[in-house]
Amino acid sequence: MTTSSDRIKRIIVIVVVAILSTVATSAQSRYIAHAIVVGDDTIPVVRLGEVRVFAKKKFKTQRQQRKWTRLIYNVRRALPYARKLSAEFKIINDSLALMTDAKERKAYLDMKEKTLFKKYENDLKHLTVTQGRILVKLIDRETGSTSYEIIKLLKGGFKAFWWQGIARVFGSNLKSEYDAVGTDAEIENIVLLIDLGYY
């Protein structure tokens, strides 16, 4: 037999669930409140988003700390360009998908190449060689395609081969693939921390 205090508790729980549902609906259904009934109790169940936990970085030497700080700086310089170029690449791909005429595609690609070159040339000139290598990796992270594959798709195999040769002279590799859990794990951690607002 339920007492009046049990009824009041149940009403409070229902009100809380109703409030959470209203908040979830007003937040464009991003959060949906759920509840389960256990015996006479209604228990709200709230699904929380992913929480990432990062261990505090420990350094054995000042040299390691300076190297880490420098890597953060270099990733912060290269990441915005990788994301801008990824967005541009998506627009180009979407536009090319609608074109069937080879001349129209070539004219469009030539126009986009000139536009992008004019838009980013000065900024990219000021990147260091290390920042350029990181940018090549981040382009693969953001687009899912290596810089070599992008150039080959947009400009053809000969141009891709030519630019790969130039990159190799400067110690870079346009075919570099992004390895988030291996060789590029530190860069991945920095990108995640940047996205979370720590850097």
C-alpha positions in Angstrom: 0.0 0.0 0.0 1.4 3.4 -1.0 1.5 6.2 1.4 0.9 9.9 0.6 4.7 10.5 0.9 5.3 7.8 -1.7 2.8 9.4 -4.0 4.4 12.8 -3.6 7.9 11.3 -4.4 6.4 9.6 -7.5 4.8 12.9 -8.6 8.2 14.7 -8.1 9.9 12.1 -10.2 7.3 12.4 -12.9 7.7 16.3 -12.8 11.5 16.0 -13.1 11.1 13.6 -16.0 8.6 16.0 -17.7 11.0 18.9 -17.2 13.9 17.0 -18.6 11.8 16.0 -21.6 10.8 19.6 -22.2 14.5 20.7 -22.0 15.5 17.9 -24.3 12.7 19.0 -26.8 13.7 22.6 -26.6 17.3 21.7 -27.3 16.3 20.3 -30.7 15.8 16.8 -29.3 19.5 16.5 -28.6 18.8 15.0 -25.2 15.9 12.7 -24.8 14.9 11.8 -21.2 14.1 8.2 -20.5 12.7 6.6 -17.4 12.4 3.0 -16.1 9.9 1.7 -13.6 11.3 -0.5 -10.9 8.5 -1.7 -8.6 6.6 1.4 -7.5 9.5 3.7 -8.4 10.0 5.6 -11.6 13.7 6.3 -12.1 14.9 8.8 -14.7 17.7 7.5 -17.0 19.9 10.2 -18.5 22.2 9.2 -21.3 25.4 11.3 -21.1 27.6 12.2 -24.0 31.1 10.8 -24.4 33.6 12.0 -21.9 37.3 11.9 -22.9 39.9 11.6 -20.2 43.4 12.6 -21.0 46.4 11.8 -18.7 48.4 14.8 -17.7 51.5 14.9 -19.9 54.7 14.2 -18.0 58.1 15.1 -19.3 61.4 13.6 -18.2 63.4 16.6 -19.6 62.8 20.2 -20.6 63.8 19.2 -24.1 60.7 16.9 -24.3 58.5 19.6 -22.9 59.8 22.1 -25.5 59.2 19.5 -28.3 55.6 18.9 -27.1 54.9 22.7 -26.9 56.4 23.1 -30.4 54.2 20.3 -31.7 51.1 22.0 -30.2 52.0 25.2 -31.9 52.6 23.5 -35.3 49.4 21.6 -35.1 47.4 24.7 -34.2 49.0 26.5 -37.3 48.2 23.6 -39.7 44.8 22.4 -38.5 42.7 25.4 -39.7 44.1 25.1 -43.2 43.4 21.3 -43.3 39.8 21.9 -42.3 39.3 24.7 -44.8 40.8 22.6 -47.6 38.7 19.7 -46.6 35.6 21.8 -46.9 36.7 23.1 -50.3 37.5 19.5 -51.4 34.0 18.5 -50.5 32.4 21.4 -52.5 34.6 20.5 -55.4 33.6 16.8 -55.2 29.9 17.6 -54.9 30.1 19.9 -57.9 32.1 17.4 -60.0 29.5 14.8 -59.3 26.9 16.9 -61.1 29.1 17.5 -64.2 29.2 15.0 -67.1 31.0 17.0 -69.7 34.8 16.6 -69.6 35.5 20.2 -70.8 33.1 21.6 -68.2 34.9 19.6 -65.5 38.3 20.7 -66.6 37.3 24.4 -66.8 35.7 24.1 -63.3 38.9 22.5 -61.9 41.1 25.1 -63.5 39.0 27.9 -62.1 38.9 26.3 -58.6 42.7 25.8 -58.7 43.3 29.5 -59.4 40.8 30.6 -56.8 42.3 28.3 -54.1 45.8 29.3 -55.0 45.0 32.9 -54.8 43.1 32.4 -51.5 45.7 30.4 -49.6 49.0 31.0 -51.3 50.3 33.7 -49.0 49.2 32.0 -45.8 50.7 28.6 -46.8 54.0 30.2 -47.8 54.5 31.2 -44.2 54.2 27.6 -42.9 57.4 26.0 -41.9 58.5 22.7 -43.5 57.4 20.9 -40.3 54.0 22.6 -40.4 53.7 21.6 -44.0 54.3 17.9 -43.2 51.7 18.1 -40.4 49.3 19.8 -42.9 49.7 16.9 -45.3 48.9 14.4 -42.5 45.9 16.5 -41.3 44.5 16.7 -44.8 44.4 12.9 -44.9 42.7 13.0 -41.4 40.1 15.5 -42.5 39.3 14.3 -46.0 40.1 10.5 -45.8 42.3 10.9 -48.8 46.1 11.6 -49.0 47.3 14.8 -50.7 48.6 12.6 -53.5 45.2 11.0 -54.1 43.5 14.4 -54.1 46.0 15.9 -56.6 45.7 12.7 -58.8 41.9 12.9 -58.7 41.7 16.6 -59.5 44.8 17.2 -61.8 45.8 13.7 -63.0 48.5 11.2 -62.4 51.4 13.1 -64.0 50.7 16.3 -61.9 50.5 14.1 -58.7 53.8 12.4 -59.6 55.4 15.8 -60.2 54.2 17.3 -56.9 55.3 14.2 -55.1 58.8 14.6 -56.5 58.9 18.2 -55.3 57.6 17.2 -51.8 60.3 14.5 -51.6 63.0 17.0 -52.2 61.8 18.9 -49.1 61.6 15.7 -47.0 57.8 15.3 -47.3 55.6 12.6 -48.7 52.2 13.4 -50.2 51.3 9.8 -49.9 51.6 9.9 -46.1 48.6 8.4 -44.4 47.3 9.6 -41.0 47.8 7.0 -38.3 45.8 8.3 -35.3 46.8 5.4 -33.0 50.3 4.9 -34.2 52.8 7.4 -35.5 50.4 10.3 -35.4 48.9 9.6 -31.9 50.4 12.7 -30.4 49.0 14.9 -33.2 45.6 13.2 -32.7 45.6 14.0 -29.0 46.5 17.6 -29.7 43.7 17.9 -32.2 41.2 16.4 -29.7 42.4 18.8 -27.0 42.1 21.7 -29.5 38.5 20.7 -30.3 37.8 20.5 -26.6 39.1 24.0 -26.1 42.3 23.2 -24.1 44.7 24.6 -26.6 
